[in-house]
């Protein structure tokens, strides 16, 4: 296997050429030298405006070294991908291709390459694209958010990205009005227009068709903020006007905010909503962000570039290139260098679509217009749709920021179709004939340190309610990452506790503390009652779980044994006695003995304790002999003397009694 790896690496390097810096092609050398040289390059101080030609030559040498190191690194990863392909290790293939792409993406100095280096890069990229298509399915995923087709397109775009600076390049001003972004046409913008007219035509037509839906809203907000209306096309390039757009860099919405920037500009994200997907709120946030950038740079091209790459990157490029002219910043990343020309190209095409071979925008659905109303409870969106006589998808389109199938469980401004506001408000307020279904549950993901008691306090619901709706057994642990359904406080319907004030005359009240492993059926059996009675007495729903430590109220009937047909026996407990054993002696039930003596289940008894037992007062009372019994022991158990037992049983021989024999005790 090692020989095969060496052969493949040698073939790749001889096919695409060796490094002009005479670096070793061994992978370890490439990786080790890469970080040091990159760090050296980043630490160079380019703020000296009076740089001489000799310094420029040195900088070019450093950039050339950096290119060769990154290019060699890409070749090594590509060779590893071929090896993984040979071994049929598809996961490793995808990993090495991603690393190859990242190495190529780090080459940010295309404009400083000589013709030989550029030819090497294009040849390698074309070979990579060819082999990539050959053995990777188009629908496969390279990693969680980046598709194989995206990578292939990026590779093709990378191969076409080389632009030789032309100091005599002709620039045509298409539109330049005060308070607007200057719209110019140069070779870079023309190249993007050509791309949209060819390979990107179908997707750009989709973007054009979405534009009328949101155009009025965007222009209103931009005008309110005194911002150029051409910024609409920045949203077009960022997301194609799709509110739910999601990028591999975790940017979300029409303006592609990452979480941190969105939070900085007032866009909330929680379990219920992600306001980065709200067309109105995200547009206000984007307008404020772009206004801050323009106030900082005083130039719309630099402001748009900073929107894409961040202020830090643009500031470094200004120092590195010693210019504030965006078109001369050749050290910017490829994506940012193409970003501004792409926005300008989209603007130029959109001003006259027919001129560039596109159809006039067709309205997709209805305009983004709506009425709003405040909702305080969590309501199913399908219920709202029924009230408005529309589809669920329509309500969802008006409220794309909603992450669930319902409104939040706090005050929320819901958007509904125009003309249906009062109807929805009336339906929500109507308690007697309400078509609206309230959502009474939310979902919570268990975190480190959580417990049911802690979660119950956080949401204001009882532990038993959480256990009940999640079917948790007594003492069942919850796990980190586990999702629990949390009922809304007061949403769990309970049977109203009945008033049992008049029970005291006929029943004994017992407070039973639930133990580990208990269930209502077993407890009911212990007390000789029905489980449904326990639910009624304690306001428990059917199938609601109980938990250890919970206290239950149980009412047991008082037996009226103090009559002429019963006799009261006072029994003194002896060592080794149990309630069950005593009950067996007197042909009674253990639950009855507890009732007679007001014992709760599980209460301990101790030697010398006196308990009351009611036995039938008739001449047919018998004791059933058990293993190990003797007349003396029977006498002790029944409180009947040995002499009395002999008189009541004249035919008995004390030395010859056997288990199962019946001995008369009355």
C-alpha positions in Angstrom: 0.0 0.0 0.0 2.9 2.3 0.8 4.4 1.7 -2.6 1.0 2.6 -4.3 0.9 5.9 -2.3 4.4 6.9 -3.4 3.6 6.1 -7.0 0.4 8.2 -7.0 2.1 11.1 -5.3 4.9 11.0 -7.8 2.5 10.8 -10.7 0.5 13.8 -9.4 3.6 16.0 -8.9 5.2 15.1 -12.2 1.9 15.6 -14.0 1.3 19.1 -12.6 4.9 20.1 -12.1 7.1 20.4 -9.0 7.5 23.5 -6.8 9.7 26.2 -8.2 10.9 26.9 -4.7 12.6 23.5 -4.5 10.7 22.4 -1.5 10.4 18.8 -0.6 7.2 17.1 -1.8 6.9 15.2 1.4 3.7 15.9 3.1 5.2 16.6 6.5 7.6 19.2 5.1 4.8 21.0 3.3 2.5 21.1 6.3 5.2 22.3 8.6 6.6 25.1 6.4 3.1 26.3 5.4 2.1 27.7 8.8 5.4 29.4 9.4 5.5 31.2 6.0 1.8 32.2 6.2 2.3 33.6 9.6 5.4 35.6 8.4 3.3 36.9 5.5 0.5 38.0 7.8 2.9 39.8 10.1 4.5 41.9 7.4 3.8 45.6 7.9 2.6 47.1 4.7 1.6 50.5 6.1 4.8 52.2 4.8 3.4 54.4 1.9 6.9 55.1 0.6 7.7 51.4 -0.2 10.5 51.1 -2.8 10.7 48.8 -5.8 13.1 46.5 -3.9 10.5 45.9 -1.2 7.9 45.1 -3.8 10.2 42.4 -5.3 10.7 40.8 -1.9 7.0 40.8 -1.2 6.3 39.2 -4.6 8.9 36.5 -3.7 7.1 35.8 -0.4 3.7 35.6 -2.2 5.2 33.2 -4.8 6.5 31.0 -2.0 3.1 31.0 -0.4 1.4 30.1 -3.6 3.8 27.1 -4.2 3.3 25.8 -0.6 -0.5 26.0 -0.8 -0.4 24.5 -4.3 1.8 21.6 -3.2 -0.5 21.1 -0.3 -3.5 20.8 -2.7 -1.6 18.3 -4.8 -0.9 16.1 -1.7 -4.6 16.1 -0.7 -5.6 15.3 -4.2 -3.1 12.4 -4.3 -4.6 11.2 -1.0 -8.1 11.4 -2.5 -6.9 9.1 -5.4 -5.5 6.7 -2.9 -8.7 6.7 -0.9 -10.6 6.1 -4.2 -8.3 3.1 -4.9 -9.1 1.7 -1.4 -12.9 2.4 -1.9 -12.9 4.7 1.2 -15.5 7.2 0.1 -15.5 9.1 3.4 -11.8 9.7 3.1 -12.2 10.7 -0.6 -14.7 13.4 0.4 -12.4 14.6 3.2 -9.4 14.9 1.0 -11.3 16.7 -1.7 -12.6 19.2 0.8 -9.0 19.8 2.0 -7.9 20.2 -1.6 -10.6 22.8 -2.2 -9.6 24.7 1.0 -6.0 24.8 -0.1 -6.9 26.3 -3.5 -9.3 28.7 -1.8 -6.5 30.0 0.4 -4.5 31.1 -2.7 -5.5 34.8 -2.6 -2.8 36.1 -5.0 -3.9 35.1 -8.5 -3.2 38.5 -9.9 0.5 38.2 -9.0 1.1 34.8 -10.7 3.3 34.5 -13.7 2.0 32.8 -16.8 3.6 29.4 -16.0 2.2 29.3 -12.5 -1.3 30.3 -13.7 -1.1 27.6 -16.4 -0.2 25.1 -13.7 -3.2 26.2 -11.6 -5.7 26.0 -14.4 -4.4 22.6 -15.6 -4.6 21.2 -12.1 -8.1 22.6 -11.5 -9.4 21.2 -14.7 -8.0 17.8 -13.9 -9.6 18.0 -10.4 -13.0 18.9 -11.9 -12.7 16.1 -14.4 -11.8 13.4 -11.9 -14.3 14.8 -9.4 -17.2 14.4 -11.8 -16.0 11.0 -12.8 -16.3 9.2 -9.4 -18.4 11.4 -7.0 -22.2 11.3 -7.4 -23.7 14.7 -8.1 -26.1 14.5 -5.1 -23.5 13.4 -2.6 -22.6 15.7 0.3 -19.1 16.8 0.9 -19.9 17.9 4.5 -23.0 19.0 6.4 -23.8 22.2 4.4 -21.6 22.1 1.3 -22.8 20.0 -1.7 -20.6 18.3 -4.3 -22.2 20.3 -7.1 -21.4 23.5 -5.2 -17.8 22.5 -5.0 -17.6 21.6 -8.6 -19.1 25.0 -9.6 -16.6 26.7 -7.3 -13.8 24.8 -9.0 -14.9 25.9 -12.4 -15.3 29.5 -11.2 -11.8 29.4 -9.7 -10.3 28.3 -13.0 -11.9 31.3 -14.7 -11.0 33.8 -12.0 -7.6 34.8 -13.3 -7.7 38.4 -14.5 -4.6 40.2 -15.8 -4.6 43.8 -14.5 -5.0 46.3 -17.3 -4.0 49.8 -16.4 -5.7 51.1 -19.6 -9.0 49.2 -19.0 -12.0 51.1 -20.2 -14.7 51.8 -17.7 -18.2 52.9 -18.8 -20.5 54.6 -16.3 -24.0 53.2 -16.7 -25.6 55.3 -14.0 -24.2 57.8 -11.4 -26.8 59.8 -9.4 -26.4 61.6 -6.2 -27.4 59.4 -3.3 -27.1 56.2 -5.3 -24.4 53.6 -5.9 -22.3 54.3 -9.0 -23.1 51.7 -11.6 -20.1 51.0 -13.9 -19.3 48.5 -16.5 -15.8 47.1 -16.8 -14.3 43.8 -17.8 -15.0 42.1 -14.5 -18.6 43.2 -14.5 -18.9 42.1 -18.1 -17.5 38.7 -17.2 -20.2 38.2 -14.5 -22.9 39.4 -16.9 -21.7 36.8 -19.4 -21.9 34.1 -16.7 -25.5 35.0 -15.9 -26.3 35.0 -19.6 -25.0 31.4 -20.0 -24.6 28.9 -17.1 -26.3 31.1 -14.5 -29.2 32.1 -16.7 -31.9 29.8 -15.2 -31.1 30.7 -11.6 -30.9 34.4 -12.3 -34.4 34.3 -14.0 -35.7 32.7 -10.7 -34.2 35.6 -8.8 -35.8 38.1 -11.1 -39.2 36.5 -10.7 -38.9 36.7 -6.9 -37.9 40.4 -7.0 -41.5 42.0 -7.4 -42.7 40.1 -4.3 -40.3 42.0 -1.9 -39.2 45.0 -4.0 -41.8 47.5 -2.6 -41.0 46.5 1.0 -37.2 46.8 0.5 -37.4 50.1 -1.3 -39.7 51.5 1.5 -37.2 50.6 4.2 -34.1 51.7 2.3 -35.8 55.0 1.5 -36.8 55.4 5.2 -33.1 54.9 6.1 -31.9 57.2 3.3 -30.0 54.3 1.6 -29.5 53.6 -2.1 -32.2 51.4 -3.6 -29.5 49.5 -5.6 -28.8 47.7 -2.3 -31.8 45.5 -3.2 -29.5 43.6 -5.5 -27.1 42.8 -2.7 -29.9 40.7 -1.2 -30.5 39.2 -4.6 -26.9 38.0 -4.8 -26.8 36.9 -1.2 -29.9 34.8 -1.2 -31.9 35.2 -4.4 -34.6 36.9 -2.3 -35.3 33.6 -0.5 -36.2 34.3 3.2 -35.2 30.8 4.3 -31.8 30.7 2.5 -29.1 29.0 4.5 -25.4 28.9 3.6 -22.7 26.5 4.4 -21.2 29.3 6.6 -24.4 29.2 8.7 -25.6 32.6 7.4 -29.4 32.8 7.2 -32.1 34.8 5.5 -32.4 37.2 2.5 -29.5 39.3 3.8 -27.4 36.3 5.0 -26.7 37.3 8.6 -24.6 35.1 10.7 -25.9 34.7 14.3 -23.4 37.2 15.9 -24.0 40.0 13.5 -27.8 39.5 13.5 -27.8 39.6 17.3 -25.7 42.8 17.2 -28.4 44.5 14.9 -31.4 43.3 17.0 -32.4 40.1 15.3 -33.6 37.6 17.8 -33.2 33.8 17.5 -34.8 31.3 20.0 -36.7 28.1 20.0 -39.7 29.7 18.3 -38.3 32.3 15.8 -35.3 33.3 13.8 -35.7 36.9 12.9 -32.9 36.7 10.3 -35.6 35.1 8.1 -38.1 38.0 8.7 -38.0 40.1 5.5 -38.9 43.3 7.2 -36.8 43.0 10.4 -33.7 41.7 8.5 -34.0 44.5 5.9 -34.0 47.1 8.7 -31.0 45.3 10.3 -29.1 45.1 6.9 -29.8 48.8 6.2 -28.4 49.8 9.6 -25.3 47.5 9.1 -24.6 48.9 5.6 -25.1 52.5 6.9 -22.5 51.9 9.6 -20.1 50.5 7.0 -20.6 53.5 4.7 -20.1 55.9 7.6 -16.8 54.1 8.2 -15.5 53.9 4.6 -17.4 56.6 2.8 -17.4 54.4 -0.3 -20.2 52.0 -1.4 -17.9 49.5 -3.1 -15.7 49.1 0.0 -18.9 49.0 2.2 -20.4 46.1 0.1 -17.0 44.3 0.1 -16.9 44.6 3.9 -20.5 43.3 4.1 -19.1 40.2 2.4 -15.7 39.8 4.0 -15.8 41.9 7.2 -14.1 45.1 8.0 -10.9 43.5 9.3 -10.3 41.8 5.9 -10.9 45.0 4.0 -8.7 47.1 6.3 -5.8 44.7 5.8 -6.3 44.8 2.0 -6.2 48.6 2.2 -2.9 48.5 4.0 -1.5 45.7 1.9 -2.4 47.2 -1.5 -1.8 50.8 -0.3 -5.1 52.0 -1.9 -8.7 52.6 -1.1 -9.7 51.8 -4.7 -11.6 48.6 -4.6 -10.7 47.7 -8.2 -7.0 47.8 -7.3 -7.2 45.5 -4.3 -5.8 42.4 -5.9 -5.1 40.7 -2.6 -8.7 40.3 -1.6 -10.2 36.8 -1.5 -11.6 35.6 -4.8 -15.2 35.6 -3.5 -14.9 39.3 -2.3 -13.2 40.4 -5.5 -16.1 39.0 -7.5 -18.8 40.1 -5.0 -19.0 43.8 -5.9 -18.9 43.1 -9.7 -21.7 40.5 -9.2 -23.9 43.1 -7.4 -23.3 45.6 -10.2 -23.9 42.9 -12.9 -27.2 42.0 -11.2 -28.2 45.7 -11.1 -27.4 46.3 -14.8 -29.3 43.2 -15.9 -32.3 44.0 -13.7 -32.6 47.5 -15.1 -33.2 46.1 -18.6 -33.7 42.3 -18.5 -34.8 42.0 -22.1 -31.6 43.6 -23.4 -29.6 40.7 -21.8 -31.9 37.9 -22.9 -34.1 37.6 -19.8 -37.8 37.7 -19.5 -39.5 40.4 -17.6 -40.0 39.4 -14.0 -43.1 37.4 -13.4 -44.8 37.6 -10.0 -44.3 34.4 -8.0 -47.3 34.3 -5.6 -48.7 37.4 -4.1 -46.9 40.6 -3.0 -45.5 40.6 0.5 -48.4 42.5 2.0 -50.2 41.7 5.2 -52.1 42.8 8.3 -50.7 42.2 11.7 -52.2 41.4 15.1 -50.7 40.6 18.6 -51.1 37.0 19.8 -50.1 36.1 23.4 -50.6 32.3 23.2 -49.0 29.6 21.1 -51.5 29.0 18.2 -51.4 26.3 15.5 -50.7 28.0 12.1 -53.0 25.5 10.4 -55.9 26.8 12.6 -55.0 30.4 11.5 -55.1 29.2 7.9 -58.5 27.7 8.3 -59.9 30.9 9.8 -58.5 32.9 6.8 -59.8 30.3 4.3 -56.3 29.9 2.9 -53.4 27.4 2.9 -51.0 26.7 5.7 -48.2 27.5 3.3 -49.6 31.0 2.8 -49.4 31.8 6.5 -46.0 30.3 6.7 -44.8 32.4 3.8 -46.0 35.6 5.5 -44.2 34.5 8.7 -41.0 32.8 7.5 -39.2 33.6 10.7 -41.3 31.0 12.6 -39.3 27.9 13.2 -42.2 25.8 14.4 -45.7 25.0 13.2 -47.2 27.5 15.6 -46.7 31.0 17.1 -44.5 31.4 20.2 -45.8 31.0 23.7 -45.1 34.7 24.3 -46.5 37.9 22.8 -45.9 37.8 19.0 -46.9 39.9 16.1 -48.5 37.6 13.6 -48.9 38.5 9.9 -52.2 37.4 8.2 -53.6 38.0 4.7 -55.0 41.5 4.2 -58.7 41.7 5.3 -58.6 38.8 7.8 -57.2 40.5 10.9 -60.5 41.1 12.6 -61.7 37.6 11.8 -58.7 36.0 13.4 -58.8 38.3 16.4 -62.5 37.5 16.9 -61.9 33.7 16.7 -59.1 33.8 19.2 -61.2 35.9 21.6 -64.3 33.6 21.2 -64.1 31.1 24.0 -67.4 29.4 23.4 -67.0 28.6 19.7 -63.3 28.7 19.2 -61.8 27.2 16.0 -58.3 28.1 17.1 -56.2 25.3 18.6 -53.8 26.5 21.2 -50.4 24.8 21.4 -49.9 23.6 24.9 -46.4 22.1 24.6 -42.9 23.1 23.8 -39.7 21.1 23.5 -36.7 21.3 25.8 -33.3 19.8 25.1 -31.7 18.5 28.4 -28.4 20.2 29.2 -25.5 19.3 31.5 -26.6 19.8 35.2 -30.3 19.6 34.5 -32.8 17.7 36.6 -36.6 17.3 36.4 -37.0 19.6 39.4 -34.8 22.3 37.9 -36.6 22.1 34.5 -40.0 22.2 36.3 -39.1 25.4 38.2 -37.8 27.0 35.0 -41.1 26.4 33.1 -43.4 26.7 36.1 -44.9 23.2 35.7 -44.9 20.3 38.1 -42.5 17.3 37.9 -45.5 14.9 37.6 -46.8 16.8 34.6 -43.4 16.6 32.8 -43.1 12.9 33.7 -46.6 12.2 32.6 -46.4 13.7 29.1 -42.9 12.2 28.5 -43.9 8.8 29.9 -41.0 8.8 32.4 -41.0 6.1 35.0 -40.0 6.6 38.6 -36.3 7.4 39.1 -35.8 7.1 35.3 -32.7 9.3 34.5 -32.8 12.1 31.9 -29.9 12.3 29.5 -27.9 15.2 28.1 -29.3 16.0 24.7 -32.6 14.3 25.4 -35.7 16.2 24.2 -38.5 16.6 26.7 -42.0 17.8 25.9 -42.8 20.6 28.4 -46.5 21.2 28.9 -47.6 24.8 29.1 -48.4 25.7 32.8 -52.0 24.8 33.5 -52.5 22.9 30.2 -52.5 19.5 31.7 -56.1 18.7 32.5 -56.7 17.2 35.9 -59.7 15.8 37.6 -61.0 18.2 40.1 -60.2 17.0 43.6 -63.5 16.1 45.3 -64.5 17.3 48.7 -64.3 14.5 51.1 -65.1 16.4 54.3 -68.0 14.0 55.1 -65.7 11.0 54.7 -64.3 11.3 58.2 -67.3 9.6 59.7 -67.1 6.6 57.5 -63.5 6.5 56.3 -60.0 6.8 57.6 -57.7 9.2 55.9 -54.2 7.8 55.1 -51.3 9.9 53.6 -49.3 7.5 51.5 -45.7 8.4 50.4 -44.9 6.9 47.0 -41.9 4.6 46.9 -39.5 3.6 44.2 -41.3 1.1 41.9 -44.8 2.0 43.0 -47.7 2.4 40.7 -51.3 3.2 41.3 -52.5 -0.3 40.7 -50.2 -1.8 43.3 -51.0 0.9 45.9 -54.8 0.3 45.3 -54.3 -3.4 45.8 -52.5 -2.9 49.1 -55.3 -0.8 50.5 -58.1 -2.9 49.0 -59.4 0.0 46.9 -59.7 0.9 43.2 -56.9 2.9 41.4 -59.6 5.2 39.9 -60.5 6.2 43.4 -56.9 7.3 44.1 -56.9 9.3 40.9 -60.1 11.1 41.9 -58.9 11.8 45.4 -55.6 13.3 44.2 -56.8 14.9 40.9 -54.6 12.7 38.7 -55.2 12.1 35.0 -55.4 8.6 33.5 -51.9 7.3 32.6 -50.3 10.2 34.6 -47.2 8.9 36.3 -46.4 9.2 40.0 -42.9 9.7 41.4 -41.0 8.7 44.5 -41.6 11.1 47.4 -45.0 12.2 46.1 -47.7 12.1 48.8 -51.1 10.6 48.0 -54.3 10.9 50.0 -56.1 7.6 50.4 -59.5 7.1 52.1 -60.2 3.6 53.6 -63.5 2.5 55.0 -64.0 2.2 58.7 -65.2 -1.3 59.4 -68.1 -1.4 62.0 -66.8 -4.4 63.9 -68.0 -3.2 67.3 -71.3 -5.1 67.1 -72.6 -8.1 68.9 -71.4 -10.4 66.0 -67.7 -9.4 66.4 -65.3 -9.6 69.2 -62.4 -7.2 69.9 -59.0 -8.9 70.4 -56.0 -7.0 71.7 -52.9 -8.6 70.3 -49.4 -7.9 71.6 -46.8 -8.0 68.9 -43.9 -10.5 69.4 -40.5 -10.6 67.8 -40.7 -11.8 64.2 -44.3 -10.9 63.7 -45.6 -9.2 60.6 -48.9 -7.7 59.7 -49.4 -10.4 57.0 -48.6 -13.2 59.5 -51.0 -11.9 62.1 -53.7 -11.5 59.5 -53.3 -15.2 58.6 -53.6 -16.2 62.2 -57.0 -14.5 62.5 -58.2 -15.2 59.0 -58.3 -11.5 58.3 -56.7 -9.3 55.6 -53.6 -7.3 56.3 -55.3 -4.2 54.9 -58.1 -4.6 57.4 -55.6 -4.7 60.3 -54.1 -1.5 59.0 -57.5 0.1 58.9 -58.4 -0.9 62.4 -55.2 0.5 63.7 -54.8 3.5 61.3 -51.5 2.2 60.0 -50.1 3.6 56.7 -48.7 1.1 54.3 -45.1 0.3 55.2 -45.4 1.5 58.8 -43.1 -0.5 61.0 -44.4 -2.6 64.0 -42.3 -3.5 67.0 -42.4 -6.1 69.8 -44.6 -5.2 72.7 -46.9 -3.0 70.6 -50.6 -3.7 71.1 -52.9 -3.7 68.1 -56.7 -4.2 67.8 -58.1 -7.1 65.8 -61.8 -7.8 65.3 -62.8 -11.4 64.9 -66.2 -13.0 64.5 -67.9 -13.7 67.8 -69.2 -17.2 67.2 -68.4 -20.8 68.2 -67.0 -21.7 64.8 -63.8 -19.7 65.1 -60.8 -21.9 64.2 -57.1 -21.6 63.9 -55.2 -23.3 61.1 -52.1 -25.0 62.3 -48.9 -23.9 60.5 -45.5 -25.5 60.2 -43.6 -25.3 63.6 -46.7 -24.6 65.6 -47.3 -26.1 69.1 -50.2 -25.6 71.5 -48.0 -23.1 73.5 -47.2 -21.1 70.4 -50.8 -21.2 69.3 -51.8 -20.0 72.7 -49.4 -17.1 72.4 -50.7 -16.2 69.0 -54.4 -16.4 69.8 -54.3 -15.1 73.4 -56.1 -18.3 74.5 -54.6 -20.4 77.2 -53.3 -23.9 76.7 -55.9 -25.3 79.1 -58.7 -23.5 77.3 -57.5 -24.9 73.9 -57.5 -28.4 75.4 -61.0 -28.0 76.7 -62.2 -26.7 73.3 -60.4 -29.5 71.5 -60.8 -32.6 73.8 -59.7 -35.0 71.0 -56.5 -33.3 70.3 -53.1 -34.8 71.3 -50.7 -32.0 71.9 -47.7 -34.0 70.5 -49.7 -34.9 67.3 -50.8 -31.7 65.6 -49.9 -31.2 62.0 -49.9 -28.2 59.5 -53.4 -27.8 58.1 -55.3 -29.0 61.2 -58.1 -26.9 62.4 -58.1 -26.0 66.1 -61.1 -24.4 67.7 -60.2 -21.2 69.6 -63.7 -20.0 70.7 
